[in-house]
Amino acid sequence: MNTEQQLFDELSVRRFEYDDTVVLAADVDVGNNTSVDIVDNTVILVDGDEQYEQPLPDCDTRAFINNGILTIELSAEEDY
């Protein structure tokens, strides 16, 4: 199952639900200075001088960017 949502109040994101994981994926126009990190259940996307933050539920989370796609993986133990 996948649905569309908003991430960082600007990015259109797709949501994919699996047995034990929820995956959020968004196409981001990234440059060489773009990075993503998770701090205290908040995803932080930094692109040059711009910084975007998105709070997440308290669960195991992983975030990375590959070929311009921001992927956030959440453990599906919680209902969100």
C-alpha positions, 0 to 999 in steps of 0.5 A: 500500500502506498499513499501520498503525503507531505514531508517538511511541509513542501515535499511530496512523499510516497508512503509504502507499508510493509509487514515490519517497516514503513518507508517514506520516499521523496524525490529531492533536488539535491546538490553536493552539500545535501545531507540527512540525519536523525536527531532525537526523532527528528529528520534533519535535511540540510541543503546548502544554507537551507535546513528542514526538520520533520518530527517522527514518532518514537521508533527505530528510524533510518534515513538516507539519500541515494540518487536524489531520493530521500528515504526514511525507514520507520519500524512498524511497531507503532501506528502512524 
